[in-house]
Amino acid sequence: MSQATKRKHVVKEVLGDFVTPTESQQIVRVLGSPGNNLHEAVTAQGERFLISMPTKFRKNIWIKRGDFVIVDPIEEGEKVKGEISFILYKDHIRNLQTTGAWPEAFSEDSALEERRAGQQQEERAEEGEGLTDSEDDDSDLFVNTNRINYHYSESEEETDEDEDEEESGENIMGGKA
């Protein structure tokens, strides 16, 4: 089977199927990735351990911090205590919540995250409404730190030094004495 065909089947399986965890499996939240296809995870009870990404998901499916996965336990593992069997997306989480298979501890966390995201969007909208067209805010523009910053100040009045230079220049050139 070619790599493209394999990727197509793996993605179709992950996105299409709705899976409920068995008695031995558990739902965990991904906390981070120390490397080598290992991920740090936490259970609903607060237990932290490492989980491994199976070869069928590697370079095909990506997970990030905060994602939820279903894990098969590995009894002989000391540090790595589980292997990812299924990656949960929003549709899968909603399905598990309606069936009652979703852990209550994660329901509270996900509700808090949704509230925070909503508050951040409201704050951004309020900031956007506060700005008017007459205000020019260049603070978000890119500044090239490899160039010298020149600050030009424009003034209509000539300074005393400019007047002195003009008078001395006229005397040297043979102008007015």
Kinemage of the C-alpha trace (Angstrom):
@kinemage 1
@onewidth
@group {chain A} dominant
@subgroup {mainchain}
@vectorlist {calphas} color= white
{ca met a 1} P 0.000 0.000 0.000
{ca ser a 2} L 1.401 3.368 -0.932
{ca gln a 3} L 2.000 6.078 1.648
{ca ala a 4} L -0.767 8.273 0.202
{ca thr a 5} L -3.312 5.443 0.327
{ca lys a 6} L -2.310 4.597 3.883
{ca arg a 7} L -2.674 8.241 4.921
{ca lys a 8} L -6.117 8.434 3.291
{ca his a 9} L -7.384 5.374 5.173
{ca val a 10} L -5.960 6.492 8.518
{ca val a 11} L -7.474 9.978 8.229
{ca lys a 12} L -10.824 8.544 7.137
{ca glu a 13} L -10.822 6.175 10.121
{ca val a 14} L -9.964 8.945 12.617
{ca leu a 15} L -12.424 11.509 11.305
{ca gly a 16} L -15.291 9.181 10.448
{ca asp a 17} L -15.606 6.658 13.254
{ca phe a 18} L -17.188 7.386 16.631
{ca val a 19} L -15.495 5.209 19.224
{ca thr a 20} L -16.336 4.705 22.887
{ca pro a 21} L -13.532 3.591 25.181
{ca thr a 22} L -13.576 0.003 26.426
{ca glu a 23} L -13.154 -0.944 30.082
{ca ser a 24} L -9.364 -1.113 29.787
{ca gln a 25} L -9.045 2.100 27.763
{ca gln a 26} L -9.223 5.599 29.193
{ca ile a 27} L -9.601 9.160 27.945
{ca val a 28} L -6.639 11.443 28.659
{ca arg a 29} L -5.655 15.028 27.842
{ca val a 30} L -2.332 15.705 26.102
{ca leu a 31} L -0.121 18.108 28.083
{ca gly a 32} L 2.887 18.276 25.801
{ca ser a 33} L 5.379 16.388 23.690
{ca pro a 34} L 8.899 15.724 24.973
{ca gly a 35} L 9.839 14.142 21.613
{ca asn a 36} L 10.365 10.734 19.980
{ca asn a 37} L 6.612 10.381 19.316
{ca leu a 38} L 5.942 10.461 23.055
{ca his a 39} L 3.357 12.716 24.667
{ca glu a 40} L 2.786 13.651 28.280
{ca ala a 41} L -0.819 13.070 29.312
{ca val a 42} L -3.050 13.486 32.346
{ca thr a 43} L -6.085 11.412 33.302
{ca ala a 44} L -9.343 12.732 34.708
{ca gln a 45} L -8.055 11.756 38.174
{ca gly a 46} L -4.905 13.854 37.714
{ca glu a 47} L -2.390 11.056 37.109
{ca arg a 48} L 0.409 12.136 34.718
{ca phe a 49} L 2.357 9.728 32.511
{ca leu a 50} L 3.843 9.309 29.024
{ca ile a 51} L 1.958 7.835 26.085
{ca ser a 52} L 3.329 6.743 22.717
{ca met a 53} L 2.055 7.505 19.233
{ca pro a 54} L 1.686 4.330 17.126
{ca thr a 55} L 3.380 4.190 13.747
{ca lys a 56} L 0.097 4.358 11.807
{ca phe a 57} L -0.541 7.898 13.145
{ca arg a 58} L 3.003 9.220 12.750
{ca lys a 59} L 3.307 11.888 10.033
{ca asn a 60} L -0.402 11.372 9.232
{ca ile a 61} L -2.313 12.724 12.222
{ca trp a 62} L -1.081 15.576 14.407
{ca ile a 63} L -2.001 16.229 18.011
{ca lys a 64} L -1.204 19.245 20.138
{ca arg a 65} L -1.330 20.349 23.742
{ca gly a 66} L -4.893 20.209 25.080
{ca asp a 67} L -6.179 17.527 22.702
{ca phe a 68} L -7.973 14.453 24.033
{ca val a 69} L -7.078 10.883 23.084
{ca ile a 70} L -8.187 7.365 23.989
{ca val a 71} L -5.288 5.350 25.376
{ca asp a 72} L -4.632 1.605 25.636
{ca pro a 73} L -2.645 0.823 28.802
{ca ile a 74} L 0.811 -0.767 28.641
{ca glu a 75} L 1.341 -2.851 31.778
{ca glu a 76} L 5.068 -3.506 31.348
{ca gly a 77} L 5.943 0.157 30.849
{ca glu a 78} L 7.676 2.081 33.610
{ca lys a 79} L 7.659 5.562 32.081
{ca val a 80} L 5.487 5.014 29.012
{ca lys a 81} L 2.224 3.676 30.397
{ca gly a 82} L -0.037 3.880 27.358
{ca glu a 83} L -0.390 3.910 23.591
{ca ile a 84} L -2.766 6.156 21.663
{ca ser a 85} L -5.544 4.133 20.073
{ca phe a 86} L -7.835 6.960 18.947
{ca ile a 87} L -7.634 10.755 18.672
{ca leu a 88} L -10.758 12.651 19.725
{ca tyr a 89} L -11.984 15.750 17.901
{ca lys a 90} L -14.889 18.063 18.808
{ca asp a 91} L -17.516 15.851 17.145
{ca his a 92} L -16.212 12.779 18.968
{ca ile a 93} L -16.220 14.634 22.296
{ca arg a 94} L -19.828 15.775 21.786
{ca asn a 95} L -20.835 12.211 20.964
{ca leu a 96} L -19.134 10.866 24.100
{ca gln a 97} L -20.785 13.569 26.219
{ca thr a 98} L -24.259 12.639 24.918
{ca thr a 99} L -23.645 8.924 25.562
{ca gly a 100} L -22.327 9.651 29.057
{ca ala a 101} L -18.884 8.137 28.480
{ca trp a 102} L -17.095 11.485 28.922
{ca pro a 103} L -15.292 12.023 32.284
{ca glu a 104} L -16.814 14.793 34.438
{ca ala a 105} L -13.402 16.265 35.290
{ca phe a 106} L -12.762 16.993 31.630
{ca ser a 107} L -16.244 18.454 31.142
{ca glu a 108} L -15.483 21.186 33.663
{ca asp a 109} L -12.079 21.921 32.082
{ca ser a 110} L -13.450 22.120 28.544
{ca ala a 111} L -16.289 24.401 29.691
{ca leu a 112} L -13.753 26.736 31.311
{ca glu a 113} L -11.655 26.785 28.137
{ca glu a 114} L -14.693 27.637 26.010
{ca arg a 115} L -15.584 30.495 28.375
{ca arg a 116} L -12.021 31.851 28.244
{ca ala a 117} L -12.005 31.702 24.453
{ca gly a 118} L -15.358 33.526 24.328
{ca gln a 119} L -14.103 36.211 26.700
{ca gln a 120} L -10.957 36.726 24.635
{ca gln a 121} L -13.036 37.131 21.471
{ca glu a 122} L -15.297 39.665 23.216
{ca glu a 123} L -12.265 41.632 24.436
{ca arg a 124} L -10.833 41.718 20.919
{ca ala a 125} L -14.171 42.911 19.548
{ca glu a 126} L -14.344 45.662 22.187
{ca glu a 127} L -10.801 46.771 21.361
{ca gly a 128} L -11.689 46.869 17.673
{ca glu a 129} L -14.787 49.000 18.356
{ca gly a 130} L -12.799 51.459 20.481
{ca leu a 131} L -10.465 52.394 17.652
{ca thr a 132} L -11.573 55.052 15.216
{ca asp a 133} L -10.334 55.799 11.725
{ca ser a 134} L -8.598 58.980 12.863
{ca glu a 135} L -6.351 57.092 15.277
{ca asp a 136} L -3.231 55.707 13.618
{ca asp a 137} L -1.698 52.984 15.742
{ca asp a 138} L 1.546 51.676 14.256
{ca ser a 139} L 2.453 49.545 17.276
{ca asp a 140} L 1.522 46.324 15.466
{ca leu a 141} L 3.735 47.031 12.431
{ca phe a 142} L 6.919 45.070 11.878
{ca val a 143} L 10.080 46.886 12.912
{ca asn a 144} L 13.326 45.857 11.247
{ca thr a 145} L 15.937 45.852 14.000
{ca asn a 146} L 18.786 45.502 11.493
{ca arg a 147} L 18.410 49.075 10.294
{ca ile a 148} L 19.187 52.364 11.978
{ca asn a 149} L 16.079 54.166 13.104
{ca tyr a 150} L 16.022 57.773 11.973
{ca his a 151} L 13.698 60.149 13.731
{ca tyr a 152} L 12.806 63.098 11.569
{ca ser a 153} L 11.197 66.120 13.090
{ca glu a 154} L 9.699 68.676 10.822
{ca ser a 155} L 9.543 72.275 11.946
{ca glu a 156} L 8.658 75.361 10.008
{ca glu a 157} L 10.856 77.662 12.061
{ca glu a 158} L 14.560 77.882 11.382
{ca thr a 159} L 16.880 77.443 14.307
{ca asp a 160} L 19.525 79.981 15.372
{ca glu a 161} L 22.285 77.707 14.039
{ca asp a 162} L 20.748 77.670 10.541
{ca glu a 163} L 20.570 81.481 10.500
{ca asp a 164} L 24.187 81.796 11.681
{ca glu a 165} L 25.375 79.398 8.945
{ca glu a 166} L 23.530 81.347 6.258
{ca glu a 167} L 25.024 84.681 7.383
{ca ser a 168} L 28.570 83.302 7.593
{ca gly a 169} L 28.156 81.669 4.194
{ca glu a 170} L 27.197 84.990 2.629
{ca asn a 171} L 30.240 86.731 4.098
{ca ile a 172} L 32.632 84.113 2.796
{ca met a 173} L 31.161 84.102 -0.680
{ca gly a 174} L 31.584 87.836 -1.035
{ca gly a 175} L 27.961 88.690 -0.589
{ca lys a 176} L 26.575 91.181 1.845
{ca ala a 177} L 29.018 92.532 4.407
